Amino acid sequence: MDLTIGPTLTTCSSGGAPGAGESSLRAAPGRGPRLGRVLVMDDEQLMREMLRRHLAVFGYETEAFADGRAAVDAYARAREEGRLFDAVILDWFVNGGWGGERTMAELLALDPGVKVMVCSGSLSGPDEGYLRQGFRAVLGKPYTLGELRLKLESMLA
């Protein structure tokens, strides 16, 4: 059975709510080797939390942010500290902040080799348009956990 992730999925968390639109989660203990660090940007708190939790189960350490400016700042800080992100997952549209297009341009200016997946329910046009902008993978919402894992692993290969 594969779980579908999208804006209509509801979830319950035993932990507290993340503060100020950002959160982090380490890879789940005892679940195998740590596969890397992933930065997530999505303006919907539920989506950020679900991505964080699923990526942790997959073996990734994550940091999640509500808008692109905060995500770019975190990416730059991590580079300065030598704690590089292996991948970035961006939502395309963000209410009241930098969306995927602006965030991608800023990330490419910092690091031309950045590996970014656009993940959104508001994608339009063929994947090639996003790939020409520098995205390495495209994933439309809703998606299954299997699709998320496959796209991420392919992007990082």
N, CA and C of each residue as an Amber inpcrd file, in Angstrom:
protein
   471
   0.8460000  -1.1840000   0.0000000   0.0000000   0.0000000   0.0000000
   0.8800000   1.2320000   0.0000000   0.5460000   2.2050000  -0.7950000
   1.3290000   3.4350000  -0.8930000   0.4500000   4.6090000  -0.5080000
   0.9490000   5.4790000   0.2940000   0.2170000   6.6440000   0.7580000
   0.3230000   7.7610000  -0.2570000  -0.7940000   8.4020000  -0.5490000
  -0.7930000   9.5340000  -1.4570000  -0.7160000  10.8140000  -0.6590000
   0.1960000  11.7020000  -1.0610000   0.3990000  12.9610000  -0.3770000
  -0.1670000  14.0770000  -1.2270000  -0.9890000  14.8980000  -0.6560000
  -1.5580000  16.0350000  -1.3570000  -2.2650000  16.9440000  -0.3840000
  -2.8330000  18.0330000  -0.8640000  -3.3940000  19.0270000   0.0300000
  -4.5980000  18.5610000   0.8350000  -5.2340000  17.4270000   0.4850000
  -6.4040000  16.9890000   1.2290000  -6.0700000  15.9850000   2.3190000
  -4.8310000  15.5500000   2.4230000  -4.4530000  14.5720000   3.4410000
  -4.4120000  15.2390000   4.8010000  -4.9810000  14.5870000   5.8150000
  -4.9050000  15.1100000   7.1720000  -3.9950000  14.2130000   7.9870000
  -3.3830000  14.7810000   8.9890000  -2.4540000  14.0310000   9.8130000
  -2.5470000  14.5110000  11.2460000  -2.0740000  13.7010000  12.1600000
  -2.0540000  14.0680000  13.5690000  -0.6230000  13.9530000  14.0500000
  -0.1610000  14.9280000  14.7920000   1.2060000  14.9230000  15.2840000
   1.2020000  14.8860000  16.7900000   2.0610000  14.0540000  17.3850000
   2.1630000  14.0080000  18.8430000   3.0820000  15.0890000  19.3630000
   3.8810000  15.6970000  18.4860000   4.8000000  16.7530000  18.9000000
   4.1510000  18.1100000  18.7770000   4.8790000  19.1400000  19.2040000
   4.3740000  20.5020000  19.1110000   4.4790000  21.0240000  17.6960000
   3.7780000  22.1030000  17.4390000   3.8080000  22.7340000  16.1150000
   5.1290000  23.4550000  15.9220000   5.6860000  23.4310000  14.7210000
   6.9380000  24.1340000  14.4690000   6.7320000  25.6280000  14.5960000
   7.7530000  26.3290000  14.9820000   7.6330000  27.7660000  15.1880000
   8.0490000  28.5660000  13.9870000   7.3570000  29.6570000  13.7800000
   7.7280000  30.6900000  12.7980000   8.0010000  30.1560000  11.4020000
   7.3300000  29.1030000  10.9900000   7.4490000  28.6510000   9.6200000
   8.6960000  27.8640000   9.3080000   9.4490000  27.4460000  10.3150000
  10.6150000  26.6360000  10.0340000  10.7160000  25.5120000  11.0510000
  11.3350000  24.4340000  10.6570000  11.5000000  23.2920000  11.5450000
  12.6110000  22.4180000  11.0000000  13.0690000  21.5140000  11.8480000
  14.0770000  20.5660000  11.3850000  13.7930000  19.2170000  12.0220000
  14.2520000  18.1710000  11.3770000  14.0520000  16.8270000  11.8690000
  15.2380000  15.9930000  11.4230000  15.7810000  15.2350000  12.3330000
  16.8940000  14.3500000  12.0100000  16.3510000  13.0300000  11.4750000
  17.1890000  12.3310000  10.7550000  16.8000000  11.0280000  10.2310000
  16.4100000  10.1180000  11.3920000  15.4060000   9.2880000  11.1690000
  14.8940000   8.4160000  12.2130000  15.9770000   7.4430000  12.6670000
  16.1620000   7.3000000  13.9870000  17.2030000   6.3950000  14.4800000
  16.8850000   4.9460000  14.1420000  17.9260000   4.1870000  13.8590000
  17.7630000   2.7690000  13.6050000  17.1260000   2.4290000  12.2680000
  17.0440000   3.3710000  11.3720000  16.3920000   3.1300000  10.0820000
  17.3970000   3.0140000   8.9460000  18.6320000   2.7130000   9.2610000
  19.6150000   2.5640000   8.2010000  20.5310000   3.7630000   8.1160000
  21.3780000   3.7730000   7.1090000  22.3660000   4.8530000   6.9830000
  21.6980000   6.1850000   6.6810000  22.3450000   7.2550000   7.1110000
  21.8590000   8.5970000   6.8050000  22.2020000   8.8850000   5.3570000
  21.2160000   9.2690000   4.5860000  21.4090000   9.4290000   3.1540000
  21.7810000  10.8470000   2.7550000  21.6130000  11.8070000   3.6450000
  21.9720000  13.1800000   3.3210000  21.0450000  14.1820000   3.9670000
  21.2300000  15.4340000   3.5560000  20.4500000  16.5480000   4.0940000
  19.5950000  17.1420000   2.9880000  18.3270000  17.4170000   3.3210000
  17.3840000  17.9730000   2.3550000  16.7500000  19.2310000   2.9430000
  16.7380000  20.2820000   2.1520000  16.0550000  21.5140000   2.5160000
  14.6960000  21.5100000   1.8210000  13.6330000  21.7980000   2.5630000
  12.2650000  21.7950000   2.0480000  11.6850000  23.1960000   2.1790000
  11.0010000  23.6680000   1.1270000  10.2860000  24.9380000   1.1940000
   8.8800000  24.7290000   0.6580000   7.8950000  24.9480000   1.5400000
   6.4840000  24.8790000   1.1640000   5.7360000  25.7980000   2.1160000
   4.8240000  26.6210000   1.5950000   4.1150000  27.5680000   2.4540000
   3.0130000  26.9130000   3.2870000   2.6480000  25.6830000   2.9780000
   1.6360000  24.9790000   3.7570000   2.3160000  24.1640000   4.8560000
   2.0010000  24.5000000   6.1100000   2.6270000  23.8330000   7.2440000
   2.4230000  22.3240000   7.2140000   1.2210000  21.8810000   6.8670000
   0.9400000  20.4490000   6.8090000   1.8690000  19.7490000   5.8160000
   2.0660000  20.3450000   4.6500000   2.9540000  19.7400000   3.6540000
   4.3990000  19.7160000   4.1390000   4.8590000  20.8100000   4.7860000
   6.2240000  20.8260000   5.3240000   6.4130000  19.7030000   6.3300000
   5.4610000  19.5670000   7.2210000   5.5720000  18.5380000   8.2600000
   5.5510000  17.1300000   7.6740000   4.6550000  16.8940000   6.7110000
   4.5990000  15.5620000   6.1010000   5.8960000  15.2520000   5.3610000
   6.4000000  16.2030000   4.5840000   7.6640000  15.9800000   3.8760000
   8.7950000  15.7120000   4.8530000   8.8810000  16.5130000   5.9030000
   9.9410000  16.3290000   6.9070000   9.8980000  14.9240000   7.4890000
   8.7240000  14.5080000   7.8870000   8.5890000  13.1880000   8.5230000
   8.9080000  12.0550000   7.5510000   8.4040000  12.1370000   6.3400000
   8.6520000  11.0720000   5.3680000  10.1200000  11.0340000   4.9620000
  10.7350000  12.1790000   4.7890000  12.1580000  12.2020000   4.4380000
  12.9980000  11.6420000   5.5710000  12.6110000  11.8970000   6.8120000
  13.3330000  11.3300000   7.9520000  13.2320000   9.8100000   7.9480000
  12.0640000   9.2870000   7.6510000  11.8980000   7.8300000   7.5790000
  12.7490000   7.2610000   6.4410000  12.8540000   7.9980000   5.3280000
  13.6970000   7.5560000   4.2140000  15.1770000   7.6100000   4.5780000
  15.5420000   8.3560000   5.6220000  16.9320000   8.4420000   6.0470000
  17.5770000   9.7980000   5.8580000  16.7900000  10.8270000   5.5780000
  17.3390000  12.1610000   5.3340000  17.1210000  13.0790000   6.5300000
  18.1120000  13.8830000   6.8220000  17.9610000  14.9770000   7.7760000
  17.3540000  16.1410000   7.0120000  16.3600000  16.8000000   7.5880000
  15.6750000  17.8610000   6.8510000  15.5970000  19.1520000   7.6480000
  15.5160000  20.2410000   6.9200000  15.1470000  21.5420000   7.4590000
  14.0670000  22.0670000   6.5420000  13.0100000  22.6480000   7.1190000
  11.8600000  23.0770000   6.3360000  11.5150000  24.5310000   6.6210000
  11.1250000  25.2370000   5.5670000  10.8300000  26.6660000   5.6580000
   9.5660000  26.9910000   4.8820000   8.9130000  28.0910000   5.2880000
   7.6320000  28.4860000   4.7120000   7.7680000  29.3310000   3.4600000
   8.9290000  29.9490000   3.2260000   9.0850000  30.7370000   2.0000000
  10.5160000  30.6620000   1.5020000  10.6850000  31.0820000   0.2590000
  11.9610000  30.9430000  -0.4200000  13.0810000  31.7760000   0.1700000
  12.7810000  32.9870000   0.6330000  13.8320000  33.8310000   1.2020000
  14.4890000  33.1350000   2.3990000  13.6670000  32.5830000   3.2940000
  14.1960000  31.8710000   4.4580000  14.9800000  30.6300000   4.0200000
  14.4940000  29.9380000   2.9930000  15.1820000  28.7460000   2.4970000
  16.5460000  29.0990000   1.9060000  16.6060000  30.1720000   1.1210000
  17.8820000  30.6030000   0.5300000  18.8540000  31.0300000   1.6220000
  18.3680000  31.7630000   2.6200000  19.2260000  32.1630000   3.7420000
  19.7910000  30.9350000   4.4570000  18.9470000  29.9280000   4.6870000
  19.3990000  28.6950000   5.3530000  20.4140000  27.9530000   4.4910000
  20.1960000  27.9180000   3.1800000  21.1280000  27.2550000   2.2660000
  22.4820000  27.9460000   2.3070000  22.4820000  29.2830000   2.2680000
  23.7340000  30.0420000   2.3040000  24.4580000  29.8280000   3.6300000
  23.7180000  29.8660000   4.7310000  24.3050000  29.6550000   6.0590000
  24.9330000  28.2710000   6.1560000  24.2250000  27.2680000   5.6680000
  24.7260000  25.8890000   5.7130000  26.0150000  25.7590000   4.9030000
  26.0880000  26.4170000   3.7520000  27.3190000  26.3860000   2.9340000
  28.4760000  27.0150000   3.6900000  28.2140000  28.1550000   4.3420000
  29.2650000  28.8340000   5.1020000  29.7720000  27.9720000   6.2470000
  28.8750000  27.1930000   6.8490000  29.2240000  26.3370000   7.9890000
  29.7550000  24.9720000   7.5610000  29.7900000  24.7040000   6.2620000
  30.2630000  23.4130000   5.7690000  29.2720000  22.2790000   5.9790000
  28.0020000  22.5990000   6.1790000  26.9420000  21.6040000   6.3780000
  26.0330000  21.6280000   5.1440000  26.5470000  21.2280000   4.0260000
  25.8490000  21.3480000   2.7480000  24.5650000  20.5320000   2.6970000
  23.6080000  21.0430000   1.9540000  22.4020000  20.2800000   1.6470000
  22.6680000  19.4720000   0.3900000  22.2130000  18.2200000   0.4040000
  22.3690000  17.3580000  -0.7550000  21.2740000  17.5940000  -1.7860000
  20.1300000  18.0730000  -1.3230000  18.9960000  18.3060000  -2.2140000
  18.0860000  19.3730000  -1.6200000  17.2850000  19.9750000  -2.5000000
  16.2980000  20.9740000  -2.1080000  14.9840000  20.5960000  -2.7850000
  13.8730000  20.7060000  -2.0340000  12.5400000  20.4830000  -2.5780000
  11.7570000  21.7770000  -2.4020000  11.2810000  22.3430000  -3.5230000
  10.5830000  23.6220000  -3.5010000   9.1440000  23.4970000  -3.9920000
   8.2410000  24.1780000  -3.2950000   6.8870000  24.3910000  -3.7910000
   6.9750000  25.4850000  -4.8610000   6.0830000  25.4750000  -5.8340000
   6.1420000  26.4490000  -6.9270000   5.5230000  27.7800000  -6.5160000
   4.2940000  27.7550000  -5.9940000   3.6000000  28.9790000  -5.5970000
   3.6120000  29.1190000  -4.0820000   3.9450000  30.3140000  -3.6000000
   3.9740000  30.6130000  -2.1660000   3.2060000  31.9070000  -1.9440000
   2.2270000  31.8620000  -1.0600000   1.4550000  33.0640000  -0.7430000
   2.3040000  34.0270000   0.0760000   2.5080000  35.2410000  -0.4490000
   3.1890000  36.2830000   0.2940000   4.6860000  36.1150000   0.4480000
   5.3270000  35.3160000  -0.3830000   6.7730000  35.1250000  -0.2740000
   7.3590000  34.6700000  -1.5940000   8.6460000  34.3670000  -1.5600000
   9.3130000  33.8730000  -2.7620000   8.8150000  32.4720000  -3.0600000
   8.3700000  32.2620000  -4.2790000   7.9690000  30.9350000  -4.7170000
   9.1430000  30.1860000  -5.3290000   8.8330000  29.0820000  -5.9900000
   9.8660000  28.2200000  -6.5430000  10.7340000  28.8600000  -7.6020000
  10.1420000  29.6680000  -8.4760000  10.9160000  30.2690000  -9.5640000
  11.9800000  31.2340000  -9.0290000  11.5830000  32.1550000  -8.1690000
  12.5380000  33.1210000  -7.5970000  13.5650000  32.4170000  -6.7220000
  13.0980000  31.4830000  -5.9030000  14.0010000  30.7540000  -5.0150000
  15.0330000  29.9780000  -5.8150000  14.6030000  29.3430000  -6.8990000
  15.5260000  28.5860000  -7.7480000  16.5980000  29.4980000  -8.3230000
  16.2080000  30.6670000  -8.8140000  17.1760000  31.6080000  -9.3810000
  18.2000000  32.0250000  -8.3260000  17.7600000  32.2820000  -7.1180000
  18.6670000  32.6860000  -6.0330000  19.6040000  31.5390000  -5.6360000
  19.0720000  30.3200000  -5.5790000  19.9070000  29.1590000  -5.2390000
  20.9650000  28.9160000  -6.3090000  20.5820000  29.0390000  -7.5780000
  21.5490000  28.8540000  -8.6670000  22.6490000  29.9120000  -8.6210000
  22.3160000  31.1330000  -8.1970000  23.3310000  32.1820000  -8.0710000
  24.3290000  31.8330000  -6.9620000  23.8550000  31.1850000  -5.9010000
  24.7320000  30.7630000  -4.7990000  25.5440000  29.5240000  -5.1660000
  24.8900000  28.5940000  -5.8640000  25.4850000  27.2860000  -6.1270000
  24.9490000  26.7340000  -7.4500000  25.6900000  26.9130000  -8.5390000
  25.2090000  26.4240000  -9.8390000  24.9830000  24.9110000  -9.8930000
  25.5470000  24.1640000  -8.9590000  25.3770000  22.7110000  -8.9390000
  24.2680000  22.2290000  -8.0220000  23.4590000  23.1370000  -7.4790000
  22.4010000  22.7640000  -6.5450000  21.4190000  21.7900000  -7.2000000
  20.9790000  20.8010000  -6.4310000  20.0290000  19.7940000  -6.9170000
  18.6690000  20.1010000  -6.3230000  17.7560000  20.5730000  -7.1880000
  16.4510000  21.0430000  -6.7230000  15.3260000  20.3170000  -7.4490000
  14.3410000  19.8810000  -6.6600000  13.1130000  19.2960000  -7.1910000
  11.9910000  20.2920000  -6.9540000  11.2020000  20.5700000  -7.9790000
   9.9880000  21.3640000  -7.7970000   8.8620000  20.3720000  -7.5140000
   8.0810000  20.6560000  -6.4730000   7.0290000  19.7560000  -6.0240000
   5.8020000  20.6020000  -5.7220000   4.7870000  20.5280000  -6.5750000
   3.6600000  21.4330000  -6.4180000   2.4050000  20.8690000  -7.0490000
   1.2710000  21.3130000  -6.5490000  -0.0110000  20.9900000  -7.1530000
  -0.4030000  22.0190000  -8.1950000   0.4410000  23.0190000  -8.4100000
   0.1280000  24.1220000  -9.3290000   1.0830000  24.1910000 -10.5110000
   1.6000000  23.0710000 -10.9280000   2.5190000  23.0640000 -12.0670000
   1.7300000  23.1930000 -13.3640000   2.3090000  23.9090000 -14.3120000
   1.6570000  24.0310000 -15.6170000   2.6930000  23.8010000 -16.7040000
   2.2750000  23.1450000 -17.7440000   3.1870000  22.8770000 -18.8410000
   4.0030000  21.6210000 -18.6030000   4.7680000  21.2370000 -19.6140000
   5.5760000  20.0150000 -19.5220000   6.7600000  20.1790000 -18.5580000
   7.2460000  19.0500000 -18.0730000   8.3960000  19.0420000 -17.1520000
   9.6020000  19.7500000 -17.7440000   9.7790000  19.6820000 -19.0540000
  10.9590000  20.2550000 -19.6980000  11.1190000  21.7380000 -19.3900000
  10.0140000  22.4650000 -19.2500000  10.0880000  23.8870000 -18.9220000
  10.7580000  24.1250000 -17.5740000  10.4470000  23.2930000 -16.6010000
  11.0560000  23.4120000 -15.2780000  12.5140000  22.9490000 -15.3200000
  12.7710000  21.9060000 -16.0780000  14.1440000  21.4010000 -16.1960000
  15.0510000  22.4420000 -16.8550000  14.5340000  23.2040000 -17.8220000
  15.3130000  24.2660000 -18.4670000  15.6650000  25.3790000 -17.4780000
  14.8470000  25.5540000 -16.4460000  15.1130000  26.5740000 -15.4240000
  16.1460000  26.0990000 -14.3960000  16.5800000  24.8600000 -14.5100000
  17.6040000  24.3530000 -13.6110000  17.1320000  23.3110000 -12.6240000
  15.8250000  23.0740000 -12.5610000  15.3270000  22.0290000 -11.6650000
  15.8140000  20.6820000 -12.1760000  16.1480000  19.7860000 -11.2540000
  16.6280000  18.4560000 -11.6370000  15.5120000  17.4250000 -11.6760000
  14.3850000  17.7420000 -10.9890000  13.2560000  16.8130000 -10.9530000
  11.9690000  17.6170000 -10.7780000  10.8720000  17.0180000 -11.2600000
   9.5540000  17.6470000 -11.1850000   8.5860000  16.6080000 -10.6180000
   7.8350000  17.0120000  -9.5840000   6.8780000  16.1060000  -8.9550000
   5.5910000  16.8710000  -8.6680000   4.5090000  16.4590000  -9.3170000
   3.2170000  17.1000000  -9.1030000   2.4900000  16.5060000  -7.9030000
   1.7310000  17.3530000  -7.2090000   0.8870000  16.8970000  -6.1150000
  -0.4960000  16.6100000  -6.6860000  -1.1600000  15.5930000  -6.2190000
  -0.7190000  14.6430000  -5.2050000   0.2690000  13.6270000  -5.7830000
   1.0470000  13.0390000  -4.8990000   2.0330000  12.0430000  -5.2960000
   2.0770000  10.9640000  -4.2340000   2.6300000   9.8200000  -4.5850000
   2.7850000   8.7390000  -3.6090000   4.1600000   8.8440000  -2.9630000
   4.3070000   8.2100000  -1.8320000   5.6160000   8.1920000  -1.1760000
   6.6530000   7.5050000  -2.0610000   6.2220000   6.4870000  -2.7870000
   7.1240000   5.8090000  -3.7140000   7.6230000   6.7440000  -4.8000000
   6.7300000   7.5730000  -5.3320000   7.1320000   8.5410000  -6.3570000
   8.1100000   9.5660000  -5.7900000   7.8370000  10.0540000  -4.5830000
   8.7360000  11.0070000  -3.9470000  10.1240000  10.4110000  -3.7690000
  10.1670000   9.2120000  -3.2350000  11.4540000   8.5570000  -2.9850000
  12.2130000   8.3110000  -4.2910000  11.5210000   7.8230000  -5.3090000
  12.1540000   7.5460000  -6.5970000  12.7120000   8.8100000  -7.2250000
  11.9450000   9.8990000  -7.2270000  12.4130000  11.1610000  -7.8040000
  13.6320000  11.6820000  -7.0430000  13.5830000  11.6380000  -5.7130000
  14.6940000  12.1280000  -4.9090000  15.9460000  11.2800000  -5.1360000
  15.7970000   9.9850000  -5.1030000  16.9560000   9.1080000  -5.3000000
  17.5330000   9.2620000  -6.7070000  16.6840000   9.4080000  -7.7140000
  17.1670000   9.6150000  -9.0850000  17.9210000  10.9380000  -9.1990000
  17.4060000  11.9650000  -8.5560000  18.0360000  13.2820000  -8.6060000
  19.4150000  13.2590000  -7.9410000  19.5500000  12.4830000  -6.8810000
  20.8030000  12.4380000  -6.1310000  21.8070000  11.4370000  -6.6980000
  21.3850000  10.5910000  -7.6110000  22.2790000   9.5620000  -8.1760000
  23.3560000  10.1810000  -9.0430000
